[in-house]
Amino acid sequence: MRAQSVASALRHAVSAGEYAPGEKLNEVAVAEKLGVARNTLRECFATLAADGIVDRIPNRGVFIASPTAEDILSLFRARAVVEPGAVLWGSGLDVDALDRIVTEAESAESVESAEIALANQEFHRTLVAAAGSGVLDEEMDRLLARMRLVFLTVERVRPNLHEDFVAVNRQIVTLLQADDRAGAASVLRTSLVETGESLAATVPE
């Protein structure tokens, strides 16, 4: 397995909540789990460090990153530019798929928030996929891995965070079903900006 494939696998593991912010990655254990050589894993760690997903600390090892308030603001500002743009101009916007994702999240509201978190990630990944750009899709995978770390960091003080997103996502779908892309993009952008500011305020400087 090439280093880029390993990095992708670890990104998805982070997105799925398999690792916690600040957790140390045991090089031997991770290499065995993924069935790769440690040299390949080290290349992968370098890639993930450049992505902001891990921190490499000399003489201590590799740790899952712990997002700062500025990290959170930066991530949401990036999303507030990219995602509304995909809603406004994406030629591959799949409203039926978005509706199915929200419906599944609504039915999971009484279950674990982890299911709702994964549905929310899939919703936003589907929005960006409307642009039809492999480059943006790859960047969204990186963003969502870092976003998962943000949510794991703030869930202790905002336990119902993901449930709040379901209502916003339903509003976006309703507007898209009415062919109101501008309205949907506006709701999305406002939600991302306000959420970023709100979550950043929960993280100590």
C-alpha positions in Angstrom: 0.0 0.0 0.0 1.4 3.4 -1.0 1.8 6.2 1.5 -1.0 8.2 -0.1 -3.4 5.3 0.2 -2.4 4.9 3.8 -2.9 8.6 4.5 -6.4 8.3 2.9 -7.2 5.3 5.1 -6.1 7.2 8.2 -8.0 10.3 7.2 -11.2 8.2 6.9 -10.5 6.6 10.3 -10.2 10.0 11.8 -13.4 11.2 10.1 -15.2 8.1 11.6 -14.0 9.1 15.1 -11.6 6.2 15.5 -9.0 8.4 17.0 -9.3 11.2 19.6 -7.6 14.6 19.6 -4.3 14.4 21.4 -4.1 10.7 21.1 -0.6 9.3 20.5 -0.3 7.0 17.4 1.8 3.9 18.1 3.8 3.5 15.0 4.2 -0.3 15.3 0.5 -0.9 16.1 -0.7 1.3 13.3 1.7 -0.2 10.8 0.6 -3.7 11.7 -3.1 -2.8 11.6 -2.8 -1.4 8.1 -0.3 -4.0 6.9 2.3 -1.5 5.8 6.0 -1.0 6.4 7.0 1.6 9.0 8.9 3.6 6.4 5.6 3.9 4.4 3.8 4.9 7.6 6.3 7.6 8.3 5.7 9.0 4.8 2.0 8.9 5.5 2.5 10.8 8.8 4.4 13.5 7.0 1.4 13.9 4.6 -1.1 14.0 7.5 1.1 16.5 9.4 1.0 18.8 6.3 -2.8 18.4 6.3 -3.0 19.5 9.9 -4.5 16.1 11.0 -1.5 15.0 13.1 1.3 16.7 15.0 4.8 15.3 14.8 6.7 16.2 18.0 10.5 15.5 18.1 11.5 12.9 20.6 7.9 12.3 21.6 6.1 10.8 18.5 3.1 11.5 16.4 -0.2 12.7 17.9 -3.7 13.3 16.5 -4.0 17.1 16.3 -6.0 19.1 18.8 -7.7 22.0 17.0 -7.3 25.5 18.4 -9.8 28.3 18.2 -8.0 29.7 15.2 -8.0 26.3 13.5 -11.7 26.1 13.9 -12.3 29.6 12.5 -10.0 28.9 9.5 -11.7 25.6 8.7 -15.2 27.1 8.8 -14.2 30.1 6.7 -12.8 27.8 4.0 -16.0 25.8 4.1 -18.1 29.0 3.9 -16.5 29.8 0.6 -16.4 26.4 -1.0 -19.7 24.8 -0.1 -22.1 27.6 -1.0 -20.2 27.9 -4.3 -20.9 24.2 -5.0 -24.6 24.8 -4.2 -24.8 27.8 -6.4 -23.0 26.5 -9.5 -22.5 22.8 -9.1 -23.9 21.0 -12.2 -24.1 17.7 -10.4 -26.2 18.7 -7.4 -28.1 15.6 -6.3 -31.1 16.9 -4.3 -32.6 13.4 -3.9 -29.4 12.1 -2.3 -29.3 15.1 0.0 -32.9 14.5 1.0 -32.2 10.8 1.8 -29.2 11.7 3.9 -31.3 14.2 6.0 -34.2 11.8 6.3 -31.8 9.2 7.7 -30.3 11.7 10.1 -33.8 12.7 11.3 -34.6 9.1 12.0 -31.4 8.7 13.9 -32.0 11.7 16.2 -32.9 9.5 19.1 -29.9 7.2 18.5 -26.2 7.9 19.0 -25.0 11.3 17.9 -22.1 9.5 16.1 -24.6 8.4 13.4 -25.9 11.9 13.0 -22.3 13.2 12.7 -21.5 10.7 9.9 -24.8 11.6 8.1 -23.8 15.3 8.4 -20.4 14.6 7.0 -22.0 12.8 4.1 -24.4 15.6 3.5 -21.6 18.2 3.1 -19.4 15.8 1.1 -22.4 15.4 -1.3 -22.8 19.2 -1.6 -19.2 19.6 -2.6 -19.3 16.7 -5.0 -21.9 18.7 -7.0 -18.9 20.7 -8.4 -17.7 17.7 -10.2 -14.1 18.3 -9.1 -11.8 15.5 -8.0 -9.5 18.2 -6.5 -12.3 19.6 -4.4 -13.4 16.2 -3.3 -9.9 15.4 -2.0 -9.7 18.7 -0.2 -13.1 18.0 1.3 -11.9 14.7 2.7 -9.0 16.5 4.4 -11.4 19.2 5.7 -13.8 16.6 7.1 -11.1 14.7 8.9 -10.1 17.9 10.6 -13.7 18.8 11.2 -14.2 15.5 13.0 -11.4 16.5 15.4 -13.1 19.8 16.0 -16.4 18.1 16.9 -14.7 15.6 19.2 -13.1 18.5 20.9 -16.2 20.5 21.5 -18.8 17.7 22.0 -18.2 17.7 25.7 -19.6 21.2 26.0 -22.0 21.0 23.1 -23.4 17.4 23.3 -26.4 18.2 21.0 -24.3 19.8 18.4 -25.0 17.4 15.5 -28.8 17.4 16.1 -28.7 21.2 15.5 -27.2 20.6 12.1 -30.1 18.3 11.0 -32.6 21.2 11.0 -30.3 23.4 9.0 -29.7 20.6 6.5 -33.4 20.1 6.1 -33.9 23.8 5.5 -31.2 23.6 2.7 -32.9 20.6 1.1 -36.3 22.3 1.2 -34.9 25.4 -0.6 -33.2 23.2 -3.2 -36.3 21.3 -3.8 -38.0 24.6 -4.6 -35.1 25.4 -7.0 -33.9 28.2 -4.8 -30.1 27.7 -4.9 -29.4 31.2 -3.8 -31.5 30.8 -0.7 -29.9 27.5 0.1 -26.4 28.8 -0.4 -27.2 31.8 1.9 -28.6 29.6 4.7 -25.5 27.3 4.3 -23.0 30.1 4.4 -24.7 31.8 7.4 -24.8 28.5 9.3 -21.1 27.7 8.6 -19.9 31.2 9.7 -22.0 31.3 12.8 -21.1 27.7 13.8 -17.4 28.4 13.3 -17.6 31.5 15.6 -19.7 29.6 18.2 -17.4 26.6 18.3 -14.2 28.6 18.4 -15.5 30.4 21.5 -15.7 27.1 23.3 -12.0 26.2 22.9 -9.5 27.8 25.3 -6.9 30.0 23.7 
